[in-house]
Amino acid sequence: MDNDDRQVGTVLTRREALAVLGSAGALMLTGFGPAGTRSARAHQQSGCVVRPQQTEGPYFVDELLNRSDIRSDPANAGAARPGVPLDLGFSVSRLAAGTCAPLVGALVDVWQCDHLGVYSDVQDPGFNSRGQKFLRGYQVTDVAGRVRFTTIYPGWYQGRTVHVHFKIRSAPTARPGFEFTSQLYFDDAQTDRVFELAPYADRGRRSTRNANDGIFRREGGSQLILAVSGDAQGYAGTFDVALQAA
């Protein structure tokens, strides 16, 4: 499971991105530089924080699961995936002409591995979880541009540091549409404390920390660290991200 940097989503060239943004008020896919490369630069303006995009990776599955508690498989809702609880929030804004406003009605998708490093509903050389849908779901931003998920602190797998994938996109009927994909990370010292606890401790020592992760290092991972508070009973954190309007 060391191929998480394989790009399976569509990366627009600069010309294609400009075509998408041709209509007034269209939301910009932030983080793109020349020739469609992703910039590792973020900036803050009027309280909005524009973050770098990162690769979608090979494990996104569009399950269309509208739910806030993503710990269980919908077919077995009584069995939550084990792990330290994580209350994960997003505050999504629209930045235009120096004005920051909540982005209402956007879909925020989250997907992650469990404490064993396993993603649901995919086949990988190390596992086959087809048909299961744990640790996946989406919410729609409210009038304040916010969503919240109940999940677990993610585990690890070979070649990647600890992370959570997320995608912010327009409703399917929206024209023009927009999509922003990136990843969340955690402070290494924080992760070390969590991984001393059950059920993570049984996995042994993780192979990759933030500084050794190629995606984190190349694509602005330091600007994508989620600050959390809490203890062994559970953690909570909210991530601010702004999409920049054309």
Contacts in CASP RR format, 6 or more apart in sequence:
PFRMAT RR
TARGET T0000
AUTHOR 0000-0000-0000
METHOD contacts of the structure
MODEL  1
MDNDDRQVGTVLTRREALAVLGSAGALMLTGFGPAGTRSARAHQQSGCVV
RPQQTEGPYFVDELLNRSDIRSDPANAGAARPGVPLDLGFSVSRLAAGTC
APLVGALVDVWQCDHLGVYSDVQDPGFNSRGQKFLRGYQVTDVAGRVRFT
TIYPGWYQGRTVHVHFKIRSAPTARPGFEFTSQLYFDDAQTDRVFELAPY
ADRGRRSTRNANDGIFRREGGSQLILAVSGDAQGYAGTFDVALQAA
1 117 0 8 1.000
1 124 0 8 1.000
1 125 0 8 1.000
1 126 0 8 1.000
1 157 0 8 1.000
1 158 0 8 1.000
1 159 0 8 1.000
1 160 0 8 1.000
2 157 0 8 1.000
2 158 0 8 1.000
2 159 0 8 1.000
2 160 0 8 1.000
3 58 0 8 1.000
4 55 0 8 1.000
4 57 0 8 1.000
4 58 0 8 1.000
4 59 0 8 1.000
4 159 0 8 1.000
4 160 0 8 1.000
4 215 0 8 1.000
5 55 0 8 1.000
5 57 0 8 1.000
5 214 0 8 1.000
5 215 0 8 1.000
6 55 0 8 1.000
6 57 0 8 1.000
6 58 0 8 1.000
7 55 0 8 1.000
7 56 0 8 1.000
7 57 0 8 1.000
8 56 0 8 1.000
8 57 0 8 1.000
8 58 0 8 1.000
8 60 0 8 1.000
9 56 0 8 1.000
9 57 0 8 1.000
9 60 0 8 1.000
9 181 0 8 1.000
11 36 0 8 1.000
11 38 0 8 1.000
12 20 0 8 1.000
12 29 0 8 1.000
12 32 0 8 1.000
12 36 0 8 1.000
13 35 0 8 1.000
13 36 0 8 1.000
14 32 0 8 1.000
14 33 0 8 1.000
14 34 0 8 1.000
14 35 0 8 1.000
14 36 0 8 1.000
17 28 0 8 1.000
17 29 0 8 1.000
17 32 0 8 1.000
17 36 0 8 1.000
20 26 0 8 1.000
20 29 0 8 1.000
20 176 0 8 1.000
20 177 0 8 1.000
20 178 0 8 1.000
21 28 0 8 1.000
21 176 0 8 1.000
21 246 0 8 1.000
22 176 0 8 1.000
22 246 0 8 1.000
23 176 0 8 1.000
24 246 0 8 1.000
25 96 0 8 1.000
25 245 0 8 1.000
25 246 0 8 1.000
26 176 0 8 1.000
26 177 0 8 1.000
26 178 0 8 1.000
26 245 0 8 1.000
26 246 0 8 1.000
27 94 0 8 1.000
27 103 0 8 1.000
27 170 0 8 1.000
27 177 0 8 1.000
27 178 0 8 1.000
27 243 0 8 1.000
27 244 0 8 1.000
27 245 0 8 1.000
27 246 0 8 1.000
28 178 0 8 1.000
28 243 0 8 1.000
28 244 0 8 1.000
28 245 0 8 1.000
28 246 0 8 1.000
29 53 0 8 1.000
29 178 0 8 1.000
29 179 0 8 1.000
29 180 0 8 1.000
30 50 0 8 1.000
30 51 0 8 1.000
30 52 0 8 1.000
30 53 0 8 1.000
30 180 0 8 1.000
30 242 0 8 1.000
30 243 0 8 1.000
30 244 0 8 1.000
31 38 0 8 1.000
31 39 0 8 1.000
31 41 0 8 1.000
31 50 0 8 1.000
31 52 0 8 1.000
31 53 0 8 1.000
32 38 0 8 1.000
32 39 0 8 1.000
32 53 0 8 1.000
33 39 0 8 1.000
38 52 0 8 1.000
38 53 0 8 1.000
38 54 0 8 1.000
38 219 0 8 1.000
39 52 0 8 1.000
40 52 0 8 1.000
40 218 0 8 1.000
40 219 0 8 1.000
40 220 0 8 1.000
40 221 0 8 1.000
40 223 0 8 1.000
41 52 0 8 1.000
42 49 0 8 1.000
42 50 0 8 1.000
42 51 0 8 1.000
42 52 0 8 1.000
42 220 0 8 1.000
42 223 0 8 1.000
43 49 0 8 1.000
43 50 0 8 1.000
44 50 0 8 1.000
45 95 0 8 1.000
45 98 0 8 1.000
45 100 0 8 1.000
46 95 0 8 1.000
46 98 0 8 1.000
46 99 0 8 1.000
46 100 0 8 1.000
47 93 0 8 1.000
47 100 0 8 1.000
47 240 0 8 1.000
47 242 0 8 1.000
48 93 0 8 1.000
48 94 0 8 1.000
48 95 0 8 1.000
48 100 0 8 1.000
48 240 0 8 1.000
48 242 0 8 1.000
49 240 0 8 1.000
49 241 0 8 1.000
49 242 0 8 1.000
50 95 0 8 1.000
50 241 0 8 1.000
50 242 0 8 1.000
50 243 0 8 1.000
50 244 0 8 1.000
51 182 0 8 1.000
51 223 0 8 1.000
51 224 0 8 1.000
51 241 0 8 1.000
51 242 0 8 1.000
52 182 0 8 1.000
52 219 0 8 1.000
52 220 0 8 1.000
52 221 0 8 1.000
52 223 0 8 1.000
52 224 0 8 1.000
53 180 0 8 1.000
53 181 0 8 1.000
53 182 0 8 1.000
53 219 0 8 1.000
54 181 0 8 1.000
54 182 0 8 1.000
54 183 0 8 1.000
54 215 0 8 1.000
54 219 0 8 1.000
54 220 0 8 1.000
54 221 0 8 1.000
54 224 0 8 1.000
55 181 0 8 1.000
55 183 0 8 1.000
55 215 0 8 1.000
55 219 0 8 1.000
56 165 0 8 1.000
56 167 0 8 1.000
56 181 0 8 1.000
57 165 0 8 1.000
58 122 0 8 1.000
59 111 0 8 1.000
59 113 0 8 1.000
59 119 0 8 1.000
59 122 0 8 1.000
59 165 0 8 1.000
60 109 0 8 1.000
60 111 0 8 1.000
60 165 0 8 1.000
60 167 0 8 1.000
61 111 0 8 1.000
61 120 0 8 1.000
61 121 0 8 1.000
61 122 0 8 1.000
61 136 0 8 1.000
62 109 0 8 1.000
63 121 0 8 1.000
63 133 0 8 1.000
63 136 0 8 1.000
63 137 0 8 1.000
64 138 0 8 1.000
65 74 0 8 1.000
65 133 0 8 1.000
65 136 0 8 1.000
65 137 0 8 1.000
65 138 0 8 1.000
66 137 0 8 1.000
66 138 0 8 1.000
66 139 0 8 1.000
66 140 0 8 1.000
67 74 0 8 1.000
67 137 0 8 1.000
67 138 0 8 1.000
67 139 0 8 1.000
68 139 0 8 1.000
68 147 0 8 1.000
68 148 0 8 1.000
68 149 0 8 1.000
68 150 0 8 1.000
69 80 0 8 1.000
69 149 0 8 1.000
69 150 0 8 1.000
69 151 0 8 1.000
70 110 0 8 1.000
70 134 0 8 1.000
70 135 0 8 1.000
70 136 0 8 1.000
70 137 0 8 1.000
70 149 0 8 1.000
70 150 0 8 1.000
70 151 0 8 1.000
71 80 0 8 1.000
71 81 0 8 1.000
71 134 0 8 1.000
71 135 0 8 1.000
71 150 0 8 1.000
71 151 0 8 1.000
71 152 0 8 1.000
72 78 0 8 1.000
72 79 0 8 1.000
72 80 0 8 1.000
72 81 0 8 1.000
72 134 0 8 1.000
73 79 0 8 1.000
73 120 0 8 1.000
73 132 0 8 1.000
73 133 0 8 1.000
73 134 0 8 1.000
74 133 0 8 1.000
75 131 0 8 1.000
75 132 0 8 1.000
75 133 0 8 1.000
80 152 0 8 1.000
81 114 0 8 1.000
81 115 0 8 1.000
81 134 0 8 1.000
81 135 0 8 1.000
81 152 0 8 1.000
82 114 0 8 1.000
82 115 0 8 1.000
82 152 0 8 1.000
82 199 0 8 1.000
83 114 0 8 1.000
83 115 0 8 1.000
83 152 0 8 1.000
83 153 0 8 1.000
83 199 0 8 1.000
83 200 0 8 1.000
84 152 0 8 1.000
84 153 0 8 1.000
84 194 0 8 1.000
84 197 0 8 1.000
84 200 0 8 1.000
84 232 0 8 1.000
84 233 0 8 1.000
84 234 0 8 1.000
84 235 0 8 1.000
85 150 0 8 1.000
85 151 0 8 1.000
85 152 0 8 1.000
85 153 0 8 1.000
85 233 0 8 1.000
85 234 0 8 1.000
85 235 0 8 1.000
86 150 0 8 1.000
86 151 0 8 1.000
86 152 0 8 1.000
86 153 0 8 1.000
86 228 0 8 1.000
86 234 0 8 1.000
86 235 0 8 1.000
86 236 0 8 1.000
86 237 0 8 1.000
87 148 0 8 1.000
87 149 0 8 1.000
87 150 0 8 1.000
87 234 0 8 1.000
87 235 0 8 1.000
87 236 0 8 1.000
87 237 0 8 1.000
88 110 0 8 1.000
88 148 0 8 1.000
88 149 0 8 1.000
88 150 0 8 1.000
88 151 0 8 1.000
88 164 0 8 1.000
88 184 0 8 1.000
88 226 0 8 1.000
88 236 0 8 1.000
88 237 0 8 1.000
88 238 0 8 1.000
88 239 0 8 1.000
89 146 0 8 1.000
89 147 0 8 1.000
89 148 0 8 1.000
89 149 0 8 1.000
89 237 0 8 1.000
89 238 0 8 1.000
89 239 0 8 1.000
90 108 0 8 1.000
90 141 0 8 1.000
90 146 0 8 1.000
90 147 0 8 1.000
90 148 0 8 1.000
90 166 0 8 1.000
90 168 0 8 1.000
90 238 0 8 1.000
90 239 0 8 1.000
90 241 0 8 1.000
91 102 0 8 1.000
91 144 0 8 1.000
91 145 0 8 1.000
91 146 0 8 1.000
91 238 0 8 1.000
91 239 0 8 1.000
91 240 0 8 1.000
91 241 0 8 1.000
92 102 0 8 1.000
92 103 0 8 1.000
92 106 0 8 1.000
92 108 0 8 1.000
92 141 0 8 1.000
92 145 0 8 1.000
92 146 0 8 1.000
92 147 0 8 1.000
92 168 0 8 1.000
92 241 0 8 1.000
92 242 0 8 1.000
92 243 0 8 1.000
93 100 0 8 1.000
93 101 0 8 1.000
93 102 0 8 1.000
93 103 0 8 1.000
93 145 0 8 1.000
93 240 0 8 1.000
93 241 0 8 1.000
93 242 0 8 1.000
93 243 0 8 1.000
94 100 0 8 1.000
94 101 0 8 1.000
94 102 0 8 1.000
94 103 0 8 1.000
94 242 0 8 1.000
94 243 0 8 1.000
94 245 0 8 1.000
95 242 0 8 1.000
95 243 0 8 1.000
95 244 0 8 1.000
95 245 0 8 1.000
96 244 0 8 1.000
96 245 0 8 1.000
97 245 0 8 1.000
100 242 0 8 1.000
102 141 0 8 1.000
102 143 0 8 1.000
102 144 0 8 1.000
102 145 0 8 1.000
102 146 0 8 1.000
103 141 0 8 1.000
103 145 0 8 1.000
103 168 0 8 1.000
103 243 0 8 1.000
104 141 0 8 1.000
104 142 0 8 1.000
104 143 0 8 1.000
104 145 0 8 1.000
105 140 0 8 1.000
105 141 0 8 1.000
105 142 0 8 1.000
105 145 0 8 1.000
105 171 0 8 1.000
106 140 0 8 1.000
106 141 0 8 1.000
106 145 0 8 1.000
106 168 0 8 1.000
106 169 0 8 1.000
106 170 0 8 1.000
106 171 0 8 1.000
107 138 0 8 1.000
107 139 0 8 1.000
107 140 0 8 1.000
107 167 0 8 1.000
107 168 0 8 1.000
107 169 0 8 1.000
107 170 0 8 1.000
107 171 0 8 1.000
108 138 0 8 1.000
108 139 0 8 1.000
108 140 0 8 1.000
108 141 0 8 1.000
108 147 0 8 1.000
108 166 0 8 1.000
108 167 0 8 1.000
108 168 0 8 1.000
109 136 0 8 1.000
109 137 0 8 1.000
109 138 0 8 1.000
109 165 0 8 1.000
109 166 0 8 1.000
109 167 0 8 1.000
109 168 0 8 1.000
109 169 0 8 1.000
110 136 0 8 1.000
110 137 0 8 1.000
110 138 0 8 1.000
110 149 0 8 1.000
110 151 0 8 1.000
110 164 0 8 1.000
110 165 0 8 1.000
110 166 0 8 1.000
111 119 0 8 1.000
111 135 0 8 1.000
111 136 0 8 1.000
111 137 0 8 1.000
111 164 0 8 1.000
111 165 0 8 1.000
112 119 0 8 1.000
112 135 0 8 1.000
112 151 0 8 1.000
112 154 0 8 1.000
112 163 0 8 1.000
112 164 0 8 1.000
112 165 0 8 1.000
113 119 0 8 1.000
113 135 0 8 1.000
113 154 0 8 1.000
113 155 0 8 1.000
113 156 0 8 1.000
113 157 0 8 1.000
114 134 0 8 1.000
114 135 0 8 1.000
114 152 0 8 1.000
114 154 0 8 1.000
114 155 0 8 1.000
115 152 0 8 1.000
115 154 0 8 1.000
115 155 0 8 1.000
115 199 0 8 1.000
115 200 0 8 1.000
115 203 0 8 1.000
116 155 0 8 1.000
116 203 0 8 1.000
117 154 0 8 1.000
117 155 0 8 1.000
117 156 0 8 1.000
117 157 0 8 1.000
118 127 0 8 1.000
118 129 0 8 1.000
118 157 0 8 1.000
119 129 0 8 1.000
119 135 0 8 1.000
120 129 0 8 1.000
120 131 0 8 1.000
120 132 0 8 1.000
120 133 0 8 1.000
120 134 0 8 1.000
120 135 0 8 1.000
120 136 0 8 1.000
121 129 0 8 1.000
121 130 0 8 1.000
121 131 0 8 1.000
121 132 0 8 1.000
121 133 0 8 1.000
121 136 0 8 1.000
122 129 0 8 1.000
122 130 0 8 1.000
123 129 0 8 1.000
123 130 0 8 1.000
135 151 0 8 1.000
135 152 0 8 1.000
137 149 0 8 1.000
139 147 0 8 1.000
139 148 0 8 1.000
139 149 0 8 1.000
140 147 0 8 1.000
140 171 0 8 1.000
141 147 0 8 1.000
146 238 0 8 1.000
151 164 0 8 1.000
153 162 0 8 1.000
153 186 0 8 1.000
153 191 0 8 1.000
153 194 0 8 1.000
153 200 0 8 1.000
153 234 0 8 1.000
153 235 0 8 1.000
154 162 0 8 1.000
154 163 0 8 1.000
154 164 0 8 1.000
155 162 0 8 1.000
155 195 0 8 1.000
155 200 0 8 1.000
155 203 0 8 1.000
155 206 0 8 1.000
156 162 0 8 1.000
156 195 0 8 1.000
156 203 0 8 1.000
156 206 0 8 1.000
156 207 0 8 1.000
156 208 0 8 1.000
158 207 0 8 1.000
158 208 0 8 1.000
159 207 0 8 1.000
159 208 0 8 1.000
159 213 0 8 1.000
160 208 0 8 1.000
160 213 0 8 1.000
160 215 0 8 1.000
161 185 0 8 1.000
161 188 0 8 1.000
161 206 0 8 1.000
161 208 0 8 1.000
161 209 0 8 1.000
161 210 0 8 1.000
161 212 0 8 1.000
161 213 0 8 1.000
161 216 0 8 1.000
162 185 0 8 1.000
162 186 0 8 1.000
162 191 0 8 1.000
162 206 0 8 1.000
163 183 0 8 1.000
163 184 0 8 1.000
163 185 0 8 1.000
163 186 0 8 1.000
163 216 0 8 1.000
164 183 0 8 1.000
164 184 0 8 1.000
164 226 0 8 1.000
165 181 0 8 1.000
165 182 0 8 1.000
165 183 0 8 1.000
165 184 0 8 1.000
166 181 0 8 1.000
166 182 0 8 1.000
166 183 0 8 1.000
166 184 0 8 1.000
167 179 0 8 1.000
167 180 0 8 1.000
167 181 0 8 1.000
167 182 0 8 1.000
168 179 0 8 1.000
168 180 0 8 1.000
168 181 0 8 1.000
168 241 0 8 1.000
168 243 0 8 1.000
169 177 0 8 1.000
169 178 0 8 1.000
169 179 0 8 1.000
169 180 0 8 1.000
170 176 0 8 1.000
170 177 0 8 1.000
170 178 0 8 1.000
170 179 0 8 1.000
178 243 0 8 1.000
180 241 0 8 1.000
180 243 0 8 1.000
182 224 0 8 1.000
182 241 0 8 1.000
183 215 0 8 1.000
183 221 0 8 1.000
183 224 0 8 1.000
184 224 0 8 1.000
184 225 0 8 1.000
184 226 0 8 1.000
184 239 0 8 1.000
185 210 0 8 1.000
185 216 0 8 1.000
185 221 0 8 1.000
185 224 0 8 1.000
185 225 0 8 1.000
185 226 0 8 1.000
186 225 0 8 1.000
186 226 0 8 1.000
186 228 0 8 1.000
187 225 0 8 1.000
187 227 0 8 1.000
188 209 0 8 1.000
188 210 0 8 1.000
190 228 0 8 1.000
191 206 0 8 1.000
194 200 0 8 1.000
194 232 0 8 1.000
194 235 0 8 1.000
195 201 0 8 1.000
195 203 0 8 1.000
195 206 0 8 1.000
197 232 0 8 1.000
210 216 0 8 1.000
210 221 0 8 1.000
210 222 0 8 1.000
210 225 0 8 1.000
211 217 0 8 1.000
215 221 0 8 1.000
216 222 0 8 1.000
226 237 0 8 1.000
226 239 0 8 1.000
227 237 0 8 1.000
228 235 0 8 1.000
228 236 0 8 1.000
228 237 0 8 1.000
229 235 0 8 1.000
229 236 0 8 1.000
229 237 0 8 1.000
230 236 0 8 1.000
END
